[in-house]
């Protein structure tokens, strides 16, 4: 997941709009993405035990993994599993292949609490045209199995699927493939997965984005838009996604933050203190939602471990909450 181009210049967002009360005010859900791009990581069973010991309620993995699924059986940890980008063409064009994927990777694992299927992650270019047909066929297979009330199907997008994000009330989807996807999600009652990184927004525009605004530590309102007052960039970015969804006819589409996080080493602002501050404050913030949707949110922190084989800049290998030996990079509390 190369991130250096994930955010065009983003000025401090001025937020907008109309409160959309889509969801009940219940406890938030904080998950953690379980990346596996390393040669020194713990066993799958040890990883699952660590999720349990820290009270982490949900796990995102980026492709099916039988050893992980077997370790998850009976744990009640909610699971978001990905359909890899390189497989989308197959499932977009072959309903039987999509049905086989569901059978082999979902239905075959009784006792695993599958909640979400992410059909592709940050897909771009011509491959993006395969998202909707693949997603539709995976969803049809879920419905055929009678699991549509338990498992939701969507795709995970980067923030730069948006355009005109200043002010965020003007935000629209820049990618033409997003309109039909939004209609599908709205019609089927599925959410949109969005990877939201204030860190990369801050790095890309330090002149306009104060660090405390990105870290949830601003002591008062940083930006105002009518009745809405904003103290953190995360809520501005999430509300930008909601504004675009509304314009695309997705008034009933909730946003699940499928990735967010802050690195502890390797780049501008990447310190242990900043990473701890961002992630701990995020866990608290998810209980309150955003000015536009002031209700609980679901979010997945990236990532469980530092991944020593992750490609790209050094910062990419240092998003972990834990070291590969399972010791914490910094103290973090989920309850």
MODA-V237328 format. One record per residue. N is the residue number from 0. RES is the residue in three letters. PSI is psi as a letter, one per 20 degrees, with the letter a starting at -180 (* if undefined). Layout:
{{N RES PSI} {N RES PSI}}
//
This chain:
{{0 UNK n} {1 UNK p} {2 UNK i} {3 UNK h} {4 UNK j} {5 UNK h} {6 UNK o} {7 UNK r} {8 UNK p} {9 UNK o} {10 UNK r} {11 UNK p} {12 UNK p} {13 UNK p} {14 UNK r} {15 UNK r} {16 UNK b} {17 UNK p} {18 UNK p} {19 UNK o} {20 UNK n} {21 UNK h} {22 UNK q} {23 UNK q} {24 UNK n} {25 UNK r} {26 UNK q} {27 UNK r} {28 UNK p} {29 UNK o} {30 UNK r} {31 UNK p} {32 UNK p} {33 UNK n} {34 UNK q} {35 UNK k} {36 UNK m} {37 UNK q} {38 UNK j} {39 UNK k} {40 UNK q} {41 UNK r} {42 UNK q} {43 UNK h} {44 UNK h} {45 UNK h} {46 UNK g} {47 UNK g} {48 UNK h} {49 UNK g} {50 UNK g} {51 UNK g} {52 UNK h} {53 UNK j} {54 UNK k} {55 UNK p} {56 UNK i} {57 UNK q} {58 UNK p} {59 UNK p} {60 UNK q} {61 UNK i} {62 UNK q} {63 UNK q} {64 UNK o} {65 UNK h} {66 UNK g} {67 UNK g} {68 UNK g} {69 UNK h} {70 UNK h} {71 UNK i} {72 UNK p} {73 UNK j} {74 UNK i} {75 UNK j} {76 UNK p} {77 UNK q} {78 UNK p} {79 UNK o} {80 UNK q} {81 UNK q} {82 UNK o} {83 UNK q} {84 UNK h} {85 UNK i} {86 UNK i} {87 UNK h} {88 UNK g} {89 UNK g} {90 UNK h} {91 UNK h} {92 UNK j} {93 UNK o} {94 UNK h} {95 UNK h} {96 UNK h} {97 UNK g} {98 UNK h} {99 UNK h} {100 UNK g} {101 UNK g} {102 UNK g} {103 UNK h} {104 UNK i} {105 UNK f} {106 UNK h} {107 UNK i} {108 UNK m} {109 UNK q} {110 UNK i} {111 UNK p} {112 UNK m} {113 UNK p} {114 UNK g} {115 UNK q} {116 UNK p} {117 UNK o} {118 UNK n} {119 UNK q} {120 UNK o} {121 UNK l} {122 UNK p} {123 UNK r} {124 UNK b} {125 UNK h} {126 UNK h} {127 UNK h} {128 UNK i} {129 UNK i} {130 UNK g} {131 UNK g} {132 UNK h} {133 UNK g} {134 UNK g} {135 UNK g} {136 UNK h} {137 UNK g} {138 UNK g} {139 UNK h} {140 UNK h} {141 UNK g} {142 UNK g} {143 UNK h} {144 UNK i} {145 UNK k} {146 UNK j} {147 UNK i} {148 UNK i} {149 UNK h} {150 UNK p} {151 UNK q} {152 UNK p} {153 UNK a} {154 UNK q} {155 UNK p} {156 UNK q} {157 UNK r} {158 UNK h} {159 UNK j} {160 UNK i} {161 UNK q} {162 UNK r} {163 UNK l} {164 UNK j} {165 UNK o} {166 UNK q} {167 UNK h} {168 UNK i} {169 UNK i} {170 UNK p} {171 UNK r} {172 UNK p} {173 UNK h} {174 UNK p} {175 UNK h} {176 UNK i} {177 UNK h} {178 UNK g} {179 UNK h} {180 UNK g} {181 UNK g} {182 UNK g} {183 UNK g} {184 UNK g} {185 UNK g} {186 UNK h} {187 UNK i} {188 UNK k} {189 UNK q} {190 UNK r} {191 UNK p} {192 UNK p} {193 UNK p} {194 UNK o} {195 UNK o} {196 UNK n} {197 UNK h} {198 UNK g} {199 UNK h} {200 UNK g} {201 UNK g} {202 UNK h} {203 UNK i} {204 UNK m} {205 UNK h} {206 UNK h} {207 UNK i} {208 UNK o} {209 UNK q} {210 UNK h} {211 UNK h} {212 UNK h} {213 UNK h} {214 UNK j} {215 UNK k} {216 UNK j} {217 UNK p} {218 UNK i} {219 UNK a} {220 UNK p} {221 UNK g} {222 UNK q} {223 UNK q} {224 UNK n} {225 UNK c} {226 UNK i} {227 UNK p} {228 UNK p} {229 UNK p} {230 UNK i} {231 UNK q} {232 UNK h} {233 UNK g} {234 UNK h} {235 UNK g} {236 UNK g} {237 UNK g} {238 UNK h} {239 UNK h} {240 UNK g} {241 UNK h} {242 UNK g} {243 UNK g} {244 UNK g} {245 UNK g} {246 UNK h} {247 UNK j} {248 UNK j} {249 UNK l} {250 UNK h} {251 UNK j} {252 UNK o} {253 UNK q} {254 UNK p} {255 UNK p} {256 UNK o} {257 UNK i} {258 UNK p} {259 UNK q} {260 UNK a} {261 UNK p} {262 UNK q} {263 UNK i} {264 UNK q} {265 UNK j} {266 UNK r} {267 UNK p} {268 UNK j} {269 UNK n} {270 UNK q} {271 UNK g} {272 UNK g} {273 UNK h} {274 UNK g} {275 UNK g} {276 UNK g} {277 UNK g} {278 UNK h} {279 UNK g} {280 UNK h} {281 UNK g} {282 UNK g} {283 UNK g} {284 UNK h} {285 UNK h} {286 UNK i} {287 UNK h} {288 UNK a} {289 UNK r} {290 UNK h} {291 UNK h} {292 UNK n} {293 UNK m} {294 UNK r} {295 UNK q} {296 UNK q} {297 UNK p} {298 UNK q} {299 UNK o} {300 UNK p} {301 UNK o} {302 UNK r} {303 UNK g} {304 UNK q} {305 UNK p} {306 UNK o} {307 UNK i} {308 UNK j} {309 UNK p} {310 UNK r} {311 UNK a} {312 UNK r} {313 UNK h} {314 UNK h} {315 UNK h} {316 UNK j} {317 UNK k} {318 UNK i} {319 UNK q} {320 UNK h} {321 UNK q} {322 UNK r} {323 UNK h} {324 UNK j} {325 UNK j} {326 UNK q} {327 UNK p} {328 UNK h} {329 UNK q} {330 UNK p} {331 UNK p} {332 UNK p} {333 UNK i} {334 UNK *}}
//
